[in-house]
Structures are given as C-alpha cells and as structure tokens.
Amino acid sequence: MAEQKATPLLKDELDIVIPTIRNLDFLEMWRPFFEPYHLIIVQDGDPSKVIKVPEGFDYELYNRNDINRILGPKASCISFKDSACRCFGYMVSKKKYIYTIDDDCFVAKDPTGKDINALEQHIKNLLSPSTPHFFNTLYDPYREGADFVRGYPFSMREGSSTAVSHGLWLNIPDYDAPTQLVKPRERNTRYVDAVLTIPKGTLFPMCGMNLGFNRDLIGPAMYFGLMGDGQPIGRYDDMWAGWCTKVICDHLNLGIKTGLPYIWHSKASNPFVNLKKEYKGIYWQEDIIPFFQAVKLPKECTTVQQCYLELAKEVKAKLSEIDPYFTKLADAMVTWIEAWDELNPTGPGASSAAPAAAK
Amino acid sequence: MAEQKATPLLKDELDIVIPTIRNLDFLEMWRPFFEPYHLIIVQDGDPSKVIKVPEGFDYELYNRNDINRILGPKASCISFKDSACRCFGYMVSKKKYIYTIDDDCFVAKDPTGKDINALEQHIKNLLSPSTPHFFNTLYDPYREGADFVRGYPFSMREGSSTAVSHGLWLNIPDYDAPTQLVKPRERNTRYVDAVLTIPKGTLFPMCGMNLGFNRDLIGPAMYFGLMGDGQPIGRYDDMWAGWCTKVICDHLNLGIKTGLPYIWHSKASNPFVNLKKEYKGIYWQEDIIPFFQAVKLPKECTTVQQCYLELAKEVKAKLSEIDPYFTKLADAMVTWIEAWDELNPTGPGASSAAPAAAK
C-alpha cells in the first residue's frame, strides 16, 4: 500500500469521476488505489442530501444546484436523477485522463487471489497503442510476453493512439433487463486474461461501470445523453456515448481497448425497474445500430467537436422519425459541445501538459 | 479415456488432416483424442520415404505420386515439399468438418493441469453460432455462463453460422522470422480463457497449426496456395487461405472464431530458414493486405466457388503487378476450384447428411 502511495501512475493527470456514492464501503475498499487521485463526484439526485466523503480523499462534489449554476441554461443537457449526470464531471475536469466507476463496483481479485488494481491496468491500456486496422490473434501485442503474430503487416505495428479502455465485471454481468429476468442466477466467474482492440468499423456495447478514457483525445464524445427524470429511457447513457465514441474514434484513427481490468460488480439492479427504463431503448436500438453502422463523417471533420456536431446533425435528420426524443437529444448534443467548449476554452490538449491543481 | 472413445463428437463427420508426420510421439500423445477419428495424412516431401503410422489409427495417406495420379495435370495447384500440401486432404475428404494440426503440436494443459481436448473445443466452436456484426464484450455469448451484454441488439442474437475455428498455441508463439530473431526466448504462457468472433470487415492472420473448419460451408476457400519447392515464398500458405476465407465469410455472412483451444507448440522452426521463406511475403503483404481490405465481391457470387473464382480474377488483375508469381497463383486458384469440383461433383453439402465411410 505504501508503494501504491509512493508511485501512483499519472497522479496529476487523471481524475476519477463517480456519479454518486450511496455506499461508503465503496470508497473505503478503493482507498489504497484511489486516495492518491483527485475525485469528482457528481450527485445524481436530490441536492439537499449530503454525501459524506471519508477523510483522506481529495475530491470535489457537484450537485444539481452546482450544475445549474455553472452551466446556466446549458445545464439542460445534463441528465437529472440518473447516473448519466456523470458526464458533467468529464466536462469540468481539467485532466488528460478520466476513470469512471459505479459505486456498486468493488475491488475484484485475480485468479491468484490478489486484489486487482483496476486503475493501473486502465492506465496501461491507455498508454499503449491500439490495433484497430488488423486483428492480432494473441490479443494486445504491446503487453508483456506478447507480440504481433506471423502475418501481421509490419507497417501497421506502430498502432493507433488509444482513446478508451473498457474494463469488465466479475460476479454480476452487465445484462439487459430481459436477460436478467431470464437468467437471475447467472454470475460471471470467467477471468479472461486479455486486452484487445475493437476493430475499426465494429460497434460494441460500451458500459460506463468501469471505464477509462483519454479526455484530450475523445472527451467531447463522452456525452451520456438525456436519461432519467423527464426522459423516456434510461440505461442507454453509456451505450449512446459508446456508439458515438466508436464512430468518431474510427474516423479519427483512434483505438478502443476492451478486456482487463475486472472490477467486482456487487449487486444486480432491479430487473423490473430496468425493464421500464429500457424497453423503448431495446426497440429503438434496432434502428439506432444500423444508423451508427452506416453513418459516414466527412473528411473535413478533424476534431472530436466537429465530428460530434456532425453526428448530432445526422441524428436529427435520420433518427427523429423514430421518436421526437431524438430531436431533443440531437439539440442536447449540440448544447453539450457548446458547454464543453465554454468550460474548456482552449480546446482539448490545453490541460494535458501541466497538471491542474485540485479544486 | 474409455469415455472419450465411447462418445466422440462428430465421429463420422470430421476428418483430421495432417501435412506430414516426422515424429511418432505426436500421434501417441494425441491417441486418446484422435484415435476415434479418421486421419488424412498428406506427405509433403519425398514419396519414397515411408511414414509409419502406429497401430490403432484409422487413416489414409497420400504422397506426391498419389496426388499426381488423382489430380493429373491439376496436381500443379498443390504445393510440393511444403506443408501447404495439406489442402489436398481437404479436397479428398468427404466429411463435413476438418481439423488440421502440425506434427510439432502437442496436447496442452489448461490452468488446472488438465489435458486440453483441442478437438472437442473446436467442435464446440464450430457448432455454435458466431457474432460477426456486433462485438460482445463478454466474448462468445453462446458459451456456458455467458450471454449477450446490455446494449446488444436483440435482432442480432441469432448470430451467423460458424465456418472456421482458429485455435491458439502455448509455448512457442507463431511469430515471423524477424520477431523470432529479435525475441528468441519469448514463450506464450498466457492462457486466455476466451473464444471470440473476428468482426466482419476485419482481416486476421490465420495460422494453420491448429485449425478447424466446416468444409461444407467454406472448404473451397481453404486453398493453401503455391509454396515451397519452385516457389518464391513459404510460410504464407495459411495466411493466404485466411485472407481469402475471411473475405468470403464476410460476403456470405459466415463467422470465424478465434481463441480456445490451445495446443502446445513444441519447437520453433529455424528463424534463418524462415526468413528466407518469408522475406518476399513480408514485403508483398504490405500490398496484399490493402487489396484484401478493399476487395468487394459482387452480389451474384452466392457460393464459395463463385466467390473464390472472382477473387482469383481480382488477384490476377490487381496483384500481378507486384510480381509474376501472383499470375501463377491466380491460375492455380482456378485450377484448385476445378479440382475441388471434380472430386466433389455434387458441390458442398453433398456429404454433409450421411457420414462417409472411411477409405
């Protein structure tokens, strides 16, 4: 533990964003790993409720009143009473890297019984390149003990910069409500010792439970949409961010890795409540996926913001016929970028060199 | 072992194809797993050398004289003095499934120390669907204890038929000569407990060391090209088959899985010899990969043979400018299909219903 504290990787370049903390055991369990870092907590519900953060943590906490005060009318793009509000934390951070985690995710153990330092693995994933253009059968070729296999083109071995590190979950898998209902007892016990790049042109379901990303490279695409209070769907916040992010990463030649690290997902959310939140999304995604598979961003879009605004335009044009919700969402996507640029005036990259002071 | 013999999966529907056997320990080690199956051994070198197969195995053996006799002038498409000749075995088989393995590959152990029944895992891979159109972060959703994660479109959960099962290697990884030279001591010790579908549109380096496939679905694409004696390259036989196979699987909506099972690859081949065989391939593949990434098969091609002949045409048109070798290879691709159709007159699927008798 002393060693952990002595040399935390990227100490001044990474913020941990947590949507809310209902459970103080959560922070206690992560203390050896999280204490060296700065936390941004975005409270998702009633602002009058006070979240007590145990001593020793360096943190800032935002509730709805803070969001309204900071963003003014643009606060409309941040979800209320839903963990999708966490993306506000991405926006106010001034660090190069973000790690976000849910408060029902605990420290998992590797097959030898050792506690997994999830953050350390995410950082390793983010600091090594990705291979989106050709599949390597021995998984991440940049990992110790691995390399590119025979037949892997040499010109592609430099790889692409990694923008996202998508971690997985032991115990309760991230299932939708129908699968939860059908398989109430299923637990994920399989520890797959792999990290791999999701190939270019392939979409994936990005889960926000255990997620790292390079804010400078992809931050403005990590918008978690309009969910929860007053919205027709929930539990599609991270999915939405994932689809948009993947399309933009593919366009900008950035990589997304998935696999290690695991966290221990402690409890399944209520499948009946989830079904209510999800059912429109389950239906809509049958049109949304083909939309994202087909969308082409113009060459002129060379920044994440430009790509994202172009996507917003396409969403409005192509998805609004599914439901008026998508018109509202497309507008919120534009508002999100405006708010992002307001809080990050010099654009991505401005805060990457010098560590920002904790607020 | 008794149980193994009592209920071998697909006993009458699968042939094991081995390019040659220099080492009788190989068959002894695999005896509990291979003995219930029919073996097709294709001798790659001097026909006067006699391969002694231990008692108890059901096999047929072909040497160069047999290939010449059976194929006549079309035998020119089968490589000589190179393990690429194994594809002759795919052609003469009448079974629905093929498993092919090199004679320096032994039985590996899983992390619990148990012998891995590679064939059984390949069969599981081939009998369950693939998911080429969308990535599942918990790997093969059809495996026990796994499923599709939240956000995976329900309309895609039926999957696609699996045409290929690509297994991996513990101990000596399948590296090219430059990597072998640079990392002489590297061993693959990481057992990754996963099977996954290689997404549509993504090429991969297919290794023929430990490979299963559905002959009815993809057999005619499994041509291992012109290698070895009289040819300018070697060690690109399986790669060539893999590129062609992947492009055709993508076109015909078939899946390719990679990952489990592992075999124990016992010894590295000579890197200096390999370098001599590979160096042109290493250079050429920089043009070959973009060619296969860009090639589009017309909708009218609805059988593997049609797709393959179309590919041969494209190879001649686009790759011949790299080297006259590709003109020869394109012609051999056509000859291969002619020979295939001659030996399999009713087309793929003819032998799938009724098990063929061992010769």
Chai-1 contact restraints between the chains, C-beta under 6 A:
chainA,res_idxA,chainB,res_idxB,connection_type,confidence,min_distance_angstrom,max_distance_angstrom,comment,restraint_id
A,F134,B,L203,contact,1.0,0.0,6.0,A-B,restraint_1
A,F135,B,I198,contact,1.0,0.0,6.0,A-B,restraint_2
A,F135,B,T202,contact,1.0,0.0,6.0,A-B,restraint_3
A,F135,B,F204,contact,1.0,0.0,6.0,A-B,restraint_4
A,T137,B,T258,contact,1.0,0.0,6.0,A-B,restraint_5
A,D147,B,T179,contact,1.0,0.0,6.0,A-B,restraint_6
A,V149,B,D174,contact,1.0,0.0,6.0,A-B,restraint_7
A,V149,B,P205,contact,1.0,0.0,6.0,A-B,restraint_8
A,R150,B,D174,contact,1.0,0.0,6.0,A-B,restraint_9
A,R150,B,Y175,contact,1.0,0.0,6.0,A-B,restraint_10
A,R150,B,D176,contact,1.0,0.0,6.0,A-B,restraint_11
A,G151,B,P205,contact,1.0,0.0,6.0,A-B,restraint_12
A,G151,B,M239,contact,1.0,0.0,6.0,A-B,restraint_13
A,Y152,B,P205,contact,1.0,0.0,6.0,A-B,restraint_14
A,P153,B,Q285,contact,1.0,0.0,6.0,A-B,restraint_15
A,P153,B,E286,contact,1.0,0.0,6.0,A-B,restraint_16
A,P153,B,I289,contact,1.0,0.0,6.0,A-B,restraint_17
A,S155,B,E286,contact,1.0,0.0,6.0,A-B,restraint_18
A,D174,B,V149,contact,1.0,0.0,6.0,A-B,restraint_19
A,D174,B,R150,contact,1.0,0.0,6.0,A-B,restraint_20
A,Y175,B,R150,contact,1.0,0.0,6.0,A-B,restraint_21
A,D176,B,R150,contact,1.0,0.0,6.0,A-B,restraint_22
A,T179,B,D147,contact,1.0,0.0,6.0,A-B,restraint_23
A,R190,B,D193,contact,1.0,0.0,6.0,A-B,restraint_24
A,V192,B,D193,contact,1.0,0.0,6.0,A-B,restraint_25
A,V192,B,A194,contact,1.0,0.0,6.0,A-B,restraint_26
A,D193,B,R190,contact,1.0,0.0,6.0,A-B,restraint_27
A,D193,B,V192,contact,1.0,0.0,6.0,A-B,restraint_28
A,A194,B,V192,contact,1.0,0.0,6.0,A-B,restraint_29
A,A194,B,A194,contact,1.0,0.0,6.0,A-B,restraint_30
A,I198,B,F135,contact,1.0,0.0,6.0,A-B,restraint_31
A,P199,B,P199,contact,1.0,0.0,6.0,A-B,restraint_32
A,P199,B,T202,contact,1.0,0.0,6.0,A-B,restraint_33
A,G201,B,G201,contact,1.0,0.0,6.0,A-B,restraint_34
A,T202,B,F135,contact,1.0,0.0,6.0,A-B,restraint_35
A,T202,B,P199,contact,1.0,0.0,6.0,A-B,restraint_36
A,L203,B,F134,contact,1.0,0.0,6.0,A-B,restraint_37
A,F204,B,F135,contact,1.0,0.0,6.0,A-B,restraint_38
A,P205,B,V149,contact,1.0,0.0,6.0,A-B,restraint_39
A,P205,B,G151,contact,1.0,0.0,6.0,A-B,restraint_40
A,P205,B,Y152,contact,1.0,0.0,6.0,A-B,restraint_41
A,M239,B,G151,contact,1.0,0.0,6.0,A-B,restraint_42
A,T258,B,T137,contact,1.0,0.0,6.0,A-B,restraint_43
A,Q285,B,P153,contact,1.0,0.0,6.0,A-B,restraint_44
A,E286,B,P153,contact,1.0,0.0,6.0,A-B,restraint_45
A,E286,B,S155,contact,1.0,0.0,6.0,A-B,restraint_46
A,I289,B,P153,contact,1.0,0.0,6.0,A-B,restraint_47
